Amino acid sequence: MSKVLYCEMCGQPIQGKAYRVIIEGAEMILCERCFRSVKAKLAPPKERPKPSKQKVIKKRKVVEEVVVEDYAKRVREARERLGMSRRELGMKVGEHETVIKRIELGRLQPDLELAKKLERVLGIQLIKKVEYEEVEGTTTQVPKELTLGDIVVIRKD
């Protein structure tokens, strides 16, 4: 059982050879009669669009210091283990007692400078090094073809 093709121009069933053509950018399948009546060129075989530009991708390794996620728990436990009050710890690192309280409650993440002071005074690790690759540039850019969506403007009344 064979599938019947219909001409996309006249709508009649195609008897004999079908022609794949491009008319004003639209690919169509036509019967022989319609093919002869229009000046259309045969559609080229389907192929991938060739890239228009290629940019070089630059990768570079970046090492960054960040404060650990459980900094609040570590600071509180170390302070309690050393038998220090929040006020005493604040004085040793040059901060107010309220700043230490907010850090221990997880409401304030210490910056790297304060984290280093806390590490030194409490004898704990609050900073870890994170390594990642930074990528610059893009890969291949494929030429964009015009679509109906590029042309049509939809009005909402």
matplotlib code that plots the C-alpha trace (Angstrom):
import matplotlib.pyplot as plt

x = [0.0, 1.7, 1.1, -0.6, 1.1, -0.8, 0.4, 0.9, -0.1, -3.2, -4.2, -4.6, -3.1, 0.4, 0.5, 4.0, 7.0, 6.8, 9.0, 10.5, 10.9, 11.5, 9.2, 9.9, 11.8, 9.1, 9.8, 6.9, 6.1, 4.5, 3.0, 4.5, 1.9, 2.4, 6.1, 6.1, 3.8, 6.0, 9.6, 11.0, 14.3, 14.8, 15.3, 18.9, 19.4, 18.9, 22.2, 23.3, 23.8, 27.5, 28.8, 29.4, 31.9, 33.9, 35.3, 38.2, 37.2, 39.6, 39.6, 41.4, 41.6, 40.3, 40.9, 38.7, 38.5, 34.9, 33.5, 32.2, 28.5, 28.3, 30.3, 27.6, 27.8, 31.6, 32.0, 29.5, 30.9, 34.5, 33.7, 31.8, 34.6, 37.1, 34.7, 34.5, 31.5, 30.4, 31.7, 35.2, 35.3, 34.1, 36.9, 39.6, 38.5, 37.6, 33.9, 30.8, 29.0, 26.0, 28.1, 29.3, 25.7, 24.4, 27.3, 26.5, 22.8, 23.6, 22.1, 25.5, 28.2, 31.6, 33.7, 37.1, 39.0, 36.7, 36.7, 40.5, 40.5, 37.9, 40.0, 43.1, 41.4, 39.2, 41.6, 39.1, 38.8, 36.1, 37.6, 37.9, 39.4, 37.1, 38.5, 36.6, 37.2, 36.2, 35.2, 35.4, 34.0, 31.4, 31.5, 30.1, 27.5, 25.0, 23.5, 19.9, 17.3, 14.3, 11.1, 7.5, 7.9, 10.5, 8.1, 4.7, 3.6, 0.8, -1.6, -3.6, -6.7]
y = [0.0, 3.2, 6.7, 9.1, 12.5, 15.6, 18.7, 21.5, 24.1, 22.7, 20.0, 17.2, 13.7, 13.5, 11.0, 10.2, 12.2, 14.6, 17.7, 19.3, 23.0, 26.2, 29.1, 32.3, 30.5, 27.9, 24.2, 22.6, 19.3, 19.9, 17.9, 18.0, 20.4, 23.0, 22.6, 23.6, 26.5, 28.2, 29.3, 27.6, 26.0, 22.5, 22.4, 21.5, 18.4, 19.0, 19.9, 21.6, 25.3, 26.1, 28.2, 31.8, 32.5, 30.6, 32.3, 30.9, 29.8, 30.9, 28.9, 29.9, 28.3, 30.4, 29.7, 31.7, 31.7, 31.5, 31.1, 27.6, 27.1, 25.9, 28.9, 29.8, 26.3, 26.2, 29.7, 29.0, 25.6, 26.8, 29.8, 27.6, 25.1, 27.8, 29.1, 32.6, 34.9, 36.7, 39.9, 38.5, 37.1, 40.4, 42.2, 39.8, 40.2, 43.9, 43.6, 44.3, 41.5, 41.9, 41.1, 37.8, 37.0, 37.5, 35.4, 32.6, 32.7, 32.5, 36.0, 37.5, 35.8, 37.2, 38.7, 37.0, 39.4, 38.8, 35.1, 35.0, 36.7, 34.3, 31.4, 32.7, 33.4, 30.2, 27.8, 26.6, 26.6, 29.0, 29.6, 27.0, 27.3, 26.8, 26.0, 26.5, 27.2, 30.6, 30.4, 33.4, 33.7, 31.6, 28.5, 28.4, 30.9, 29.4, 31.9, 32.7, 32.3, 34.6, 33.0, 34.0, 35.0, 37.5, 39.3, 38.9, 41.4, 40.1, 42.8, 42.2, 44.3]
z = [0.0, -1.1, 0.3, -2.1, -2.4, -3.1, -4.9, -2.4, -5.1, -6.8, -4.2, -6.8, -6.2, -7.9, -10.8, -11.8, -10.6, -7.7, -7.7, -4.5, -5.1, -3.3, -4.0, -2.3, 0.5, 1.1, 0.3, -1.6, -3.3, -6.7, -9.5, -13.0, -14.3, -11.5, -11.7, -15.3, -14.7, -12.1, -12.5, -9.5, -9.0, -7.6, -3.9, -3.0, -0.9, 2.8, 4.4, 7.6, 7.4, 7.4, 10.3, 9.5, 12.2, 14.7, 17.8, 19.7, 23.2, 25.9, 29.1, 32.2, 35.6, 38.5, 42.1, 44.5, 48.3, 49.8, 53.2, 54.0, 54.1, 57.8, 59.1, 61.7, 63.4, 63.3, 64.9, 67.7, 68.5, 68.5, 70.7, 73.2, 73.2, 74.1, 76.8, 75.3, 75.3, 72.2, 73.6, 74.2, 70.7, 69.3, 71.1, 69.9, 66.2, 66.4, 66.0, 68.0, 70.0, 67.7, 64.6, 66.3, 67.2, 63.7, 62.3, 64.7, 63.8, 60.1, 59.4, 58.4, 56.4, 57.3, 54.6, 53.9, 56.1, 59.1, 58.4, 58.5, 61.9, 63.2, 61.9, 63.7, 67.0, 67.1, 65.5, 62.9, 59.1, 57.6, 54.2, 51.4, 47.9, 45.0, 41.5, 38.3, 34.6, 33.2, 29.6, 27.3, 23.8, 22.0, 19.9, 16.4, 15.3, 12.8, 10.3, 11.4, 8.8, 8.7, 10.2, 10.2, 13.9, 12.9, 10.6, 12.2, 14.9, 17.0, 18.3, 21.4, 21.4]

ax = plt.figure().add_subplot(projection="3d")
ax.plot(x, y, z, "-o")
ax.set_aspect("equal")
plt.show()
